[in-house]
Amino acid sequence: MHTEQTQNVIGLLKQIETDHRPSAFACSFRPGRYGPPRLDFKACAKIEVFTLDTGRLPDETHALLDEARE
């Protein structure tokens, strides 16, 4: 079940997906700020989600990235 705040974010992403094609969401995976990838992006599947791997990301970040992909 999604909270009202999560529903609002999903609604905004759907609007972006419709009004601004193509679109992408950049994720920094900064501590405390990795929530959006945990959203159900199936609701707005045309928005690409990406992160930049500088080669300096710790193993924990790679594990979180793998989890977000699933």
Buried (B, 14 or more C-beta within 10 A) or exposed (E): EEEEEBEEBBEEBBEBBEEEEEBEBEBEBEEEEBEBBEBEBEBBEEBEBEBEEEEEBEEEBEEBBEEBEE
